[in-house]
Amino acid sequence: MARMVNCIKLGKKAEGLDYPPYPGELGKKIYTNVSKEAWQLWIRHQTILINEYRLTPIEPKARKFLEEELEKFFFGEGAAVPKEFVAPD
């Protein structure tokens, strides 16, 4: 049986992640409070951020920015897409 969590992003009980997707305390917090479905929403959002801001995730500044956006996305006021972003048709 799948592990269920009360997903903080979706506001409902949903299937939880199989393992912490991020290191440290933040990873534990995500594992406890975020569903697989919501994590996929973050992956899509993160891809938009990387592409629109032309980030290189290996660079420390880019990783710090993405971590801050990750925290906002799940546990803060929410992360907005870049104003330059145009959704594909």
trRosetta pair geometry for C-beta under 8 A, 3 or more apart (Angstrom, degrees):
i j d omega theta_ij theta_ji phi_ij phi_ji
2 15 4.5 -30 152 -130 143 105
2 16 7.2 162 161 35 90 70
3 15 7.1 90 71 -162 54 63
3 16 4.2 -58 106 51 98 118
3 18 7.8 141 29 -104 121 42
4 13 5.4 22 174 179 118 100
4 14 6.9 164 -149 86 77 17
4 15 6.3 -58 -102 -100 61 39
4 16 6.1 146 -149 -16 8 97
5 13 7.2 176 89 -146 30 60
5 14 6.6 -28 62 65 75 66
5 15 7.8 29 20 143 82 15
5 16 3.9 95 -17 -83 110 107
5 17 8.0 0 -6 9 143 70
5 32 6.7 152 -132 167 128 34
5 33 6.3 176 171 -129 131 16
5 34 7.0 10 102 54 153 20
5 35 5.8 -164 62 -77 107 72
6 12 7.6 -127 -150 138 61 16
6 13 5.6 -38 -97 -90 60 68
6 33 7.3 -33 79 -138 71 63
7 10 4.1 24 101 39 133 99
7 11 6.9 -47 88 2 84 20
7 12 6.0 -1 44 62 104 54
7 13 7.2 149 2 -120 83 15
7 14 4.7 0 -24 32 130 115
7 33 7.1 104 -138 164 36 55
7 34 6.1 55 -138 -143 82 33
7 35 3.8 -40 -88 -16 129 109
7 37 7.3 -23 -112 59 165 100
7 38 5.2 160 -166 -19 126 138
8 11 7.7 20 -174 -70 22 50
8 33 4.5 18 -18 166 118 110
8 34 6.4 -49 33 -79 96 65
8 38 7.7 129 60 175 65 172
8 74 5.9 74 86 -178 123 85
8 75 6.9 12 133 -88 153 66
9 34 6.2 42 -3 -127 114 84
9 35 7.3 -123 49 29 103 90
9 38 3.8 130 59 -141 137 135
9 41 6.7 -175 150 59 149 141
9 73 7.5 -1 -106 146 123 79
9 74 5.7 -65 -64 -123 105 72
10 14 5.9 39 62 -14 149 143
10 35 6.0 -27 13 26 131 133
10 37 6.4 38 -57 89 146 120
10 38 5.3 -126 -28 -66 99 111
14 35 3.5 8 93 -116 120 153
14 36 7.2 -133 139 34 108 74
14 37 5.7 -74 170 22 149 119
14 38 7.4 126 74 -13 148 100
15 35 5.9 90 68 -157 49 98
15 36 5.2 -19 97 13 99 116
15 37 7.4 98 52 -17 88 92
16 31 7.2 62 177 -178 114 59
16 34 7.7 99 -140 84 73 46
16 35 6.1 -88 -95 -116 41 55
16 36 6.9 100 151 -30 13 82
17 20 7.2 99 103 -94 135 24
17 21 5.9 -95 -161 -33 156 104
17 30 7.2 21 8 132 151 90
17 31 5.5 -100 63 -126 120 65
17 34 6.6 24 -23 90 117 88
17 35 7.4 162 -38 -168 71 22
17 36 5.7 143 -86 -78 57 71
17 39 5.9 80 -82 -36 114 154
18 36 8.0 46 -20 -86 77 114
19 31 7.0 -52 160 -114 27 124
20 23 7.5 100 123 -99 122 24
20 27 3.6 75 168 157 120 103
20 28 5.7 -31 -106 -75 139 43
20 30 6.5 108 -149 68 75 98
20 31 4.1 -64 -91 -49 73 131
21 27 6.4 -163 60 -139 43 89
21 30 6.0 -79 42 113 96 140
21 31 7.2 163 2 -71 71 80
21 39 6.2 133 -19 -145 162 134
22 26 5.3 -52 110 104 131 99
22 27 3.7 -157 81 -86 66 86
22 30 5.8 74 27 21 114 147
22 70 7.3 126 -82 158 159 159
23 26 7.6 41 82 57 46 93
23 27 5.2 169 69 -24 2 141
24 27 5.6 114 57 11 49 101
24 28 7.4 -95 124 -1 38 94
25 28 5.5 -54 -150 36 37 112
25 29 6.2 39 152 -21 69 105
26 29 5.6 -53 -148 36 33 113
26 30 6.4 34 153 -19 65 105
26 67 7.1 24 156 -159 177 102
26 70 7.4 74 173 110 133 126
26 71 6.9 -77 -133 -81 123 97
27 30 5.7 -53 -147 36 31 111
27 31 6.2 34 154 -22 64 107
28 31 5.6 -53 -146 36 31 114
28 32 6.3 25 157 -16 64 110
29 32 6.0 -61 -148 39 27 108
29 33 6.0 -17 167 17 64 120
29 75 7.3 -3 146 -64 134 144
30 33 6.6 -84 -135 55 22 85
30 34 4.7 -26 -168 18 69 132
30 39 7.5 88 174 -97 114 105
30 70 8.0 -33 -83 165 133 115
30 74 6.6 42 -109 119 85 178
31 34 7.3 -25 -63 43 12 90
33 74 7.1 117 105 171 115 122
33 75 7.9 66 101 -80 151 99
34 38 5.0 -124 -165 86 85 125
34 39 5.6 101 141 -62 118 87
34 42 7.8 1 -168 -17 144 138
34 74 5.8 -46 -84 -132 123 137
35 38 4.7 94 54 10 81 100
35 39 6.9 -137 97 -7 43 87
36 39 5.6 -54 -147 34 31 114
36 40 6.6 34 153 -20 64 102
37 40 5.9 -55 -157 31 31 111
37 41 7.0 35 145 -20 62 100
38 41 5.3 -46 -156 28 41 117
38 42 6.8 44 146 -19 66 98
38 74 7.3 94 152 -109 127 99
39 42 5.5 -49 -155 33 38 114
39 43 6.6 43 146 -23 67 100
40 43 5.4 -44 -146 30 38 115
40 44 6.7 40 153 -17 64 100
41 44 5.9 -54 -155 36 32 111
41 45 6.3 30 149 -17 66 109
42 45 5.5 -58 -145 41 34 111
42 46 5.9 37 155 -23 69 106
42 70 6.5 56 -160 -128 129 81
42 73 5.6 113 -112 131 96 152
42 74 7.1 -14 -81 -52 130 103
43 46 5.7 -51 -142 36 28 113
43 47 6.5 34 154 -23 61 104
44 47 5.8 -54 -153 31 30 114
44 48 6.8 32 149 -19 63 102
45 48 5.7 -52 -156 32 35 113
45 49 6.6 35 148 -18 66 104
45 69 7.7 -160 133 151 114 119
45 73 6.2 150 93 -119 157 139
45 79 6.3 106 167 87 140 122
45 81 7.1 -122 -139 -86 84 82
46 49 5.5 -53 -150 36 35 113
46 50 6.3 35 153 -19 68 105
46 66 6.2 56 -139 -150 103 111
46 69 7.4 143 -101 102 74 128
46 70 7.4 17 -84 -79 114 91
47 50 5.7 -52 -144 37 31 111
47 51 6.2 24 158 -13 64 110
48 51 6.0 -63 -146 42 27 105
48 52 5.8 14 164 -11 67 116
48 81 5.6 -45 139 -134 149 100
48 82 7.0 -166 147 13 99 95
48 85 5.8 23 -173 -118 116 141
49 52 6.3 -60 -133 43 22 102
49 53 5.8 -10 177 14 63 117
49 55 6.6 6 132 4 82 137
49 65 7.8 -172 166 129 130 109
49 66 6.6 147 107 -106 143 84
49 69 6.1 102 -101 136 164 174
49 79 7.9 -30 -67 156 132 134
49 81 8.0 -132 -67 -135 71 58
49 82 6.9 134 -112 -31 57 107
50 53 6.9 -71 -133 54 14 88
50 54 7.8 48 166 -119 50 10
50 55 4.6 -94 -131 54 60 104
50 57 6.5 -24 -116 -52 123 100
50 62 7.9 65 -116 -173 79 122
50 66 7.6 19 -69 -92 88 125
51 54 7.3 11 -175 -75 26 47
52 81 7.6 115 -14 -180 163 81
52 82 4.2 -176 134 36 151 148
52 84 5.6 151 -163 77 112 108
52 85 5.2 -54 -90 -75 144 90
53 65 7.8 -117 118 132 162 152
53 82 6.5 177 -50 -74 88 147
55 59 7.4 -135 -174 47 76 114
55 62 4.1 137 -168 -141 105 121
55 65 7.0 -138 -116 73 139 133
55 66 7.0 137 151 -53 163 110
56 59 4.7 74 83 -8 98 110
56 62 5.5 -179 65 -11 51 163
57 62 5.5 -126 -105 120 30 126
57 63 6.2 82 -170 -78 62 77
57 66 6.7 7 -122 -14 89 158
58 62 7.5 35 49 60 34 129
58 63 7.6 -9 -166 -47 9 111
59 62 4.3 78 69 11 97 109
59 63 6.8 -170 88 -10 48 86
60 63 5.6 -56 -143 38 32 111
60 64 6.2 33 158 -20 67 105
61 64 5.8 -53 -148 35 30 111
61 65 6.4 32 153 -19 63 107
62 65 5.6 -54 -149 36 32 113
62 66 6.3 28 155 -16 66 107
63 66 5.8 -56 -145 39 30 109
63 67 6.2 33 154 -21 65 106
64 67 5.7 -54 -147 35 30 112
64 68 6.5 31 153 -19 64 104
65 68 5.8 -56 -152 35 30 111
65 69 6.4 26 152 -15 65 107
66 69 5.6 -54 -146 40 34 112
66 70 6.2 43 151 -26 65 104
67 70 5.4 -49 -147 32 32 117
67 71 6.6 32 154 -17 63 101
68 71 5.9 -53 -153 35 32 109
68 72 6.5 30 150 -16 64 106
69 72 5.6 -54 -147 39 35 112
69 73 6.0 43 152 -30 67 105
69 79 4.6 73 -165 -123 83 147
70 73 5.6 -50 -146 29 28 117
70 74 6.7 -2 165 6 62 107
70 79 7.8 -5 -63 -36 18 149
71 74 6.7 -74 -147 50 26 89
71 75 5.4 -49 -172 51 67 108
71 76 5.8 63 129 -20 76 115
72 75 7.4 -76 -99 61 12 63
72 76 3.8 -54 -126 57 53 132
72 77 6.2 -29 -159 49 93 67
72 78 6.4 -5 154 97 86 9
72 79 4.4 107 98 -66 112 87
73 76 7.5 37 8 42 25 92
73 78 6.5 43 -126 -148 38 45
73 79 4.2 -35 -73 6 80 117
76 79 7.7 72 68 -52 112 74
81 85 4.5 -76 155 44 115 153
82 85 4.7 116 67 -27 81 100
